[in-house]
Each structure stands twice: as structure tokens, then as C-alpha cells.
Amino acid sequence: MNQATDKTVASLLRESTRLLKDSSDSARLDAELLLAHALGWQRVRLYGDSATAVRPEIAERFERLVQERRAGRPVAQLVGEREFWSLSLKVTADTLVPRAETELLVECALNRIPEDSVGPLLDLGTGSGAIALALASERPRAKIVATDISEPALAVARYNASTLNPDRIDFRFGDWFRPVEGELFAAVVCNPPYVTDQEWMLRKYELGYEPAQALRGGRSGLYALRRIIEEAPPHLLPGGWLLVEHGFRQGPVIANLFQATGFENISTYRDLPGRPRVTEGLWPDQHE
Ligand SMILES: C[S@@+](CC[C@H](N)C(=O)[O-])C[C@H]1O[C@@H](n2cnc3c(N)ncnc32)[C@H](O)[C@@H]1O
């Protein structure tokens, strides 16, 4: 028989928020998401039922989740999902946890892709499928290709597509543009690995549970970005757009790379905290 403890929803939240304060900037939110997950409740129910006693095995499960969070594991990995562009995405240790900054990349891309566009659109390094699925939800007529060099990440992306928007996205395995040789796109969108070696060392506690391949961009963080910008032109239709996310210190270098490659109408956009985060460029109709 299950016995109630003296632990209530409110007391567990209070104690775990205190424990998480040292390791998380969002201690209360983390605690709520983890407790709702352990209880199998919607988060909003925690408020109405805060006096409810929690069964011991659930309290123990929750306390183990809190310990893992304190060790640095992202909440999204612990609960197995993350909301992105109002889509609920499965997330595992094989995928990057989709970030709020990347919603800016989607927003910028949508500004360049007409509502009735048939594409084709390309999401390079799709991870959980976040960008491709957001684009698919907003541009119902567009053909979309999404690639990644990680088969386990592609399996998660395919699963997410199967639950959200089946048969809309063509997922392919391979190194950046390799899987789309000879194909042209109206827009290429990419959130590549761009963390510098130094940042990686400093933020290992925070980032170490996510795949290094999804985050590390070499000494300057530009290893992948440089390749993507330089290799994009043969894959863009005249008047097509390349949009990339990058580190907040990389804006000017990225804009220079776009220019040196022959892109026009280059702009960099800032994320919510006001840091340069996304750069776009137009591949001209007639390139000299
Ligand atoms: C920063 S994550 C972005 C994931 C997802 N697009 C998002 O925004 O949440 C970068 C992704 O690029 C993939 N990647 C890394 N190197 C790659 C390569 N050489 N070719 C294709 N994809 C690569 C990683 O596996 C990872 O899924």
C-alpha cells in the first residue's frame, strides 16, 4: 500500500528551490518542471494542489531528479522534452536542447520566406528538428530538407516530425552540404556549433551534458560557420537567403565573411538580452 509522507507539493518545491539556487538561474522554474514531471501533472496544477501530500516513491524520484539537475544536467533532458516555437519536442542526450535564441533565427528566416513559399528550404544541423519543424508549421507549402552528421540526433528529429508534422521533412545524414549536392534552396538556415574552445572549458559544467559535436566550433568558434558561409552559394537560388546563428561576439566577423563571399543585404539581429545573434545575407540574382 502506498503511504503518504509529510512532504507536500509546497514543501518539496520550497526545499528543492533552495537546493537548486547555487546551480541554476531558474531554480524555482526548474523545481516546478521536475516535480510536475515526477508527479505526471501539468505544471499549473502545482499551484492549485500545493497542499497535497506526495507519495514517498514519487518524492524520492523527484529528489533524484533534483540531484541530477544540481550536477548540471539540463531540465529538458531530465523531463525528456522542451518547448520550441510552441511545439513540444522530444530531447535526449544526443541532441542540443533548443534555445530561445534560435527562435530569433526562425523569426528572421520567416521574414525572408513568403507565406505561400514552396521552398525548398534547408535546415543544416537539425538536431532535434527544432528549426525545420518550426518552419514546417509556418510555411505549409514549402518543401523542407534537414540534415545532420549525427544519426542518433536524426532519429530524435524523425520522431519529433512523426508526432508533429509527418511526411513534411526530408531528413538526411551527412556533413553540412554533402547530402544536398547539386540542389538549390530558396533559404538555408543553420544554427551550427559555435562555442570557442575557451568558452567550452569555462562552461563545461553548464554545457557538458549536451553533445560536444553540437556545440564546439574550434579555437575561434568559427570552424563550422566559415565552411557553411563559404559553401552555401552553389546551393542558393538567385535571390535566396542564408541565415546563421552565431556567438554574440562573432557578429562582425560573420558579417565580413558574408561580404567576402559575395552576399548582399547583410544584416545582424540581436537576441532578447540585446546581443548580436543572427546574421543573414542575400545571394544576388546576378553574381559578378
Ligand atoms: C548547435 S546544434 C543545433 C541543433 C538544432 N538545429 C537547434 O537549433 O536546436 C548543431 C547541430 O549541427 C550538427 N552538426 C555538427 N557538425 C555537423 C556537420 N559537419 N554536418 C552536419 N551537421 C553537423 C550537430 O550534430 C548538431 O545537431
PDBQT file of the ligand as one rigid body, heavy atoms in Angstrom, charges set to zero:
ROOT
HETATM    1  C1  LIG A 301      24.014  23.889 -32.311  1.00  0.00    +0.000 C 
HETATM    2  S1  LIG A 301      23.331  22.334 -32.763  1.00  0.00    +0.000 S 
HETATM    3  C2  LIG A 301      21.781  22.879 -33.466  1.00  0.00    +0.000 C 
HETATM    4  C3  LIG A 301      20.667  21.865 -33.374  1.00  0.00    +0.000 C 
HETATM    5  C4  LIG A 301      19.299  22.421 -33.785  1.00  0.00    +0.000 C 
HETATM    6  N1  LIG A 301      19.332  22.922 -35.136  1.00  0.00    +0.000 N 
HETATM    7  C5  LIG A 301      18.867  23.531 -32.844  1.00  0.00    +0.000 C 
HETATM    8  O1  LIG A 301      18.982  24.709 -33.229  1.00  0.00    +0.000 OA
HETATM    9  O2  LIG A 301      18.426  23.223 -31.728  1.00  0.00    +0.000 OA
HETATM   10  C6  LIG A 301      24.314  21.920 -34.179  1.00  0.00    +0.000 C 
HETATM   11  C7  LIG A 301      23.915  20.659 -34.899  1.00  0.00    +0.000 C 
HETATM   12  O3  LIG A 301      24.818  20.509 -36.003  1.00  0.00    +0.000 OA
HETATM   13  C8  LIG A 301      25.174  19.141 -36.127  1.00  0.00    +0.000 C 
HETATM   14  N2  LIG A 301      26.489  19.064 -36.807  1.00  0.00    +0.000 N 
HETATM   15  C9  LIG A 301      27.718  19.218 -36.264  1.00  0.00    +0.000 A 
HETATM   16  N3  LIG A 301      28.658  19.063 -37.219  1.00  0.00    +0.000 NA
HETATM   17  C10 LIG A 301      27.998  18.803 -38.387  1.00  0.00    +0.000 A 
HETATM   18  C11 LIG A 301      28.422  18.553 -39.717  1.00  0.00    +0.000 A 
HETATM   19  N4  LIG A 301      29.709  18.527 -40.036  1.00  0.00    +0.000 N 
HETATM   20  N5  LIG A 301      27.484  18.341 -40.662  1.00  0.00    +0.000 NA
HETATM   21  C12 LIG A 301      26.149  18.358 -40.348  1.00  0.00    +0.000 A 
HETATM   22  N6  LIG A 301      25.700  18.586 -39.087  1.00  0.00    +0.000 NA
HETATM   23  C13 LIG A 301      26.603  18.808 -38.111  1.00  0.00    +0.000 A 
HETATM   24  C14 LIG A 301      25.196  18.625 -34.701  1.00  0.00    +0.000 C 
HETATM   25  O4  LIG A 301      25.064  17.225 -34.653  1.00  0.00    +0.000 OA
HETATM   26  C15 LIG A 301      24.015  19.384 -34.089  1.00  0.00    +0.000 C 
HETATM   27  O5  LIG A 301      22.827  18.651 -34.189  1.00  0.00    +0.000 OA
ENDROOT
TORSDOF 0
